[in-house]
Amino acid sequence: MIAFEEWTERHCAFLQVRGYAARTVEGARENLRPLGRFLAERGLADAMAVTDEHLRMFRHWLYHLPTKHGRLRGIANQNRILSTVRGFFAFLKAENGLAHDPAAGLELAKEPRGLPRQILTPREARKILEAVDTSTALGYRDRTILEVFYATGVRSQELRGLRTSDVDFEGELLRVYHGKGGKDRVVPLSGIACRMIETYMRAVRPALLHGRENEWLFVSYRGRPIDRNNASRLVRLHAKAARIKKRVTCHLWRHTCATHLLQNNANLRHVQEMLGHKSLATTERYLHLTIADLKAAHQRCHPREKDVARG
C-alpha cells in the first residue's frame, strides 16, 4: 500500500512532466491537503480504497472546514479543491490501474458568474499610462509592463514568466507559455507596447541587470525576475499617482483589455483565444459589461427614452 502523501507527490510529478507551471503544481499539492486530512481522521490511509461515498462525505466536510485564516470557505475555494481531487483520481485511474474513479460523479457547487464591479475607462487607462515617469529605468520598465497588460490582457503570472525570446518584434506578437491549465498561446501586441519593449530591452533592461545575465523579460532593480508583490505594487502605485479612485489590480487591467476590445466590436472568439479562456462562456461574461454600456447609451440617446423622461 502506498501512502496518500506519496500518491500526492506522484500526481504533482505527473503534472510537472506535462508542463504545468510550478505555481499550478504547488496549488495542486496544497488543494489535496484537506483530502489527506479527511482520510487520516477516518483511518483511510489507502487512496486506492476511497469510494464515491467517502468523497460525498468529504465534500460536506469541506463545506464546514474553515480556511487557515478561520473564515468561511467560499464556493470558488471549495470548487478549486474539488476540481483538484477530481484530477487526482482521474490520474490514479489512468496511470495506476484504479478500477473505478470515485470522483467521476463529484459535482462542483454553482459559482456566481461575477466580474469586477468596475473597469478602467479608456480615459482612465490612458491617464495611468501617461502619468508614469519614464525618465528613470524603473519608470520605463513599469510603463512597459502596463502597456503589455493593457495590450494583451495577460495574467500577472504569465507576464512575470515572460522571457526575452517570447517577443516577436517583426510580427508584433507575444508568446505566452504555460498559461492557466498549462496551455500556450500567441497574443498580439499593440504597436506602442512592441516599441516600448524594444527600447526597454535595448536601453533599460541592461541597466537593471548590472552586468548579470538571465532570460526573464521583466526584472527588478536588482536584476531578478519580478515577483507577484512587485507587479501588484507597481500597478497600484501608478494608479494612485494618476489619482484614479478605483481599486486597480493586475487582473483589472486584464478585464479592461477584454471589455474595451468587445466594446470596439472585436470578435468574441478572438477575445477568448487572446485571453486563453478554455470556455467561450467565460469570455461571454464580459458581454454583460458592454450590454450595460449599450443600455446606458440607449437611455441617454434614443428619442423615445427622452419622451419618457419628458412625460
N, C-alpha and C positions, 0 to 999 in steps of 0.2 A: 504494500500500500504506500502511495506517495502522499506526503502531507499537502494540505491545501496551499500553504505558502510556497511550496516547490512548484505546484501547478501554476500558481500566480506568476512566478518568475519565468516559467517556460512560456506562458502566454505572452508576457512582456517581451521576451526574447524573440518570439514569433513576430510580434508587431514591429520590432526593430528591423528584422530581416526583410519585412515587407516594405520598409522605407518610411514608416511613420516617424514624425518628429519626436525628439526627446521629451518635449513637454507633453505630448499626447500619450507616450508610453508611461511617463510618470503619473499622468492623470488616471490611466487605467489601473495602475498599481494602487493608487490612493482610493479609487472608486470600489475596488474589490475588498478593501479592509473591512467595511461593515459586514459584508457577507462572511468573511473569515471569522469575525467576532460572533456573529449569529450562530454559525455552525459550531464554534468552540463551546459556546454556552450550552449547547444541546448535545455535546459529546459526539458530533458528527465530524470526524477527522478526515473521512474519505470523500473528496469532491465527486468521485465517480458514483457514489451511492446516493447523491442528492436526488430527490424526487420533485415532481410538479407541486405536490402539497407542501413540501419544505419551502419552495420558492414563493408560494402564495402566502405562507406564514411570514416569510422574510419581508415581503412587500408590506404587509400590515405592520410588522415590527419596525421597519424602516420609517414609516409614516410618523411613528411616535418617537423616533430617536432624534434627540436634539443635535444640532450642529456642534462643532468643537467650541463655538462661542456661546453655547447654551440657548440658541434661538430655535424657533420652529423651522423645520426643514421645508423649503419651498418646493413647488411642483417641479420646476426645472432641475433643481438639485436631485430630487428623487429620481427623475427620469434619466438624468445623466448616469447615475449609479446603476439603475435597472438596465439601461442600454449596454453598459459595460458588462454586466452579468450575462446578458443575452449573447454578447460577442464571446465571452469566456466559455460558455457551454457549447456554443457552435464550434469553437476551437477544439474543445475536448472531443466532440463527436467526429469532426472531420479529421483531426490529426492523431487522435489517441484511441479510436475504436469504441467510443461510448455508444452503446446500443440505442439509447433513446435520449433526445435532447429535452431535458425537463424545463428549459427556459423558452422553448419554441412558442408556447402559448402565453408567455408572461406579458401582460398588457401594461402599457405606459398610461399614466394619467394624462388627460387632455390639458394641454397648456394654453393659457391665454395668448392670442396672437398679437403681441404688443410690439410697438416701436417707440422710440423716444417721443415724448410729447412735443418736442420741437426739434427743428433742424436749423442750420445756418441759412440765411437768405443769401443770394448771390452777392449782395452788397456787403453783408457781414463777413462772408468768406474773403472777399477782396480786401476789406478793411483790415482783417487779421494779417493777411499775406503782406500787404503793403506797409504794415506797421513794424515789421521785423527789421532790425538794424543789420543790414548785410555788409557793413564795413568791417566787421570782425569775422574771424574764421568760424566761431560757433554760431554767430548770427546767420552767416551764409548757409552753413550746414542746416540750421533749423528751418530757414525759408525753403530750402530744397526739399527737406522732409515733408513740410506742409504742402508744398506743390505736388509731391508724389501722392500723398494721402488724398488730396482733392482730385487729382487727375485719374487715379486708378481705383480708389476705394479699397485698397489692400488692407488687411487686418494689421494690427500693431505687430503681432508675432511674425507675420510674413515680411513686413518691412524690415524688421530687425534681423531677419535671416537672409536678406539680400546680399549677394556678392557682386563684386565689380564686373564679373563676367556675365552677369544676368541682364545687363543693359545692352540693347541693340540700338545703337545710335542711328544707324542708317535707316532702319525700319521704324524708329521711334516706338520701340516695344520694350516691355519688361517681362522677363521670365520669372514666374513665381513657382518655386519648387517646394514640394511637401507642404501644401496648404492644408486647410482643415480636411480631415479624412485622408491625409497622405496624398492628395491629388495635386498634380502640376497643371499650370495653365500659363497662357501668354496674354498679357493685357496691354492695351495701347497707352502710350504716354502722350500728354499734351506737348506741343512744340516748346512751350515755356519750360515745362518740367524737364524735358530732354536737354535743352540748352543749359539749364541750371545744373543738372547732374554732370554734364560735360565740364563745365567750368569748375564745379566743386571737385571733381576727380583730378583735374589738371592742376589747380592752383590752391585748393583749400585742404583737401584730404591729406596731401603730403605734410603740410604744416602740423596737422593734428597727430600724425603718426610719429613725428620726432625721430625719423630715421628707422623706425621699425617697419616690418612688413607683415601684412595679413591680407586676407581676401575679402573681408567684410566691407560692404559699401559704405555704411554709415558708422562712424566711430566716435568715441568720446574724446574729450580734450587730452586724455592720456593714451589715445590711440587704440583703445579697446572697443569691442562691439558695444553699442549702446544697449542698455537693458530696459526692461519694462518700465521701471520707475523713471529713467531718463526720458523716454518717449512721452509718458503721461505728463511729466513735469513741464517739458518744453511746450507741449500743446496748451496746457493750462496757463502758463505764464504769458505766452504771446496773445492769447485771447483776453487775458486780464489787461495787458498793456494796451490793447486796442479798445478797451472799455466795453467789451461785449459782456452783457449781463448773464447770458445763458451759461449753463454748465457744459463747457466744451471738453470733449474727450477724443481720444484717437478714433473710437468707434463712431462718434458723432460725425466726424469727417467722412467716414465710410457711408453712413446714412445720407449725408448731404450730397455726396457724389452721386449715389444711386437716384435720389429723388430729383436732382437737377437734370440728370440725363433723361429721365422719364418725362419731366415737365417740358423738355425740349424735344419730345417725340422720338426718343430712342426706342428701338425695338426691345420688347420685354425679354425675349430670349437672348438677345445680345447682352443685356444687362445681367441676366442670370449667369451667362458664360463669364463675363468680366468679373463678377463678384465671387465666382466659384461656388454658387449655390447648387446643391445636389438636386433640389426640387424646385420647380418653377413656382410652386405655391409660396415658397419662402420669399421669392422676389416679388410676387404679386402683392405682398403686404405693403410695399411702397406705393402701390396704386391708391391706397386709402388716403395718403397724404396729398397726392396730386388731385384726386377727386374732390377733396376738401377745398383745395385752391380753386378748382373749377366752379364749385358751388358758390364760393365767396364772390368770384368774378361774375357769375350769373346774377346773383342778388344785387351786385353793385351796378351792373351794366344793362341788364335786359329791360326793355321798355315796360313790360307787364309787371316786373318786380317794382319798378318805380311807381306804376299806377297803384299798386297795393300800398306802398309807403304813403302816397298822397291821400289814398282813401282812408 
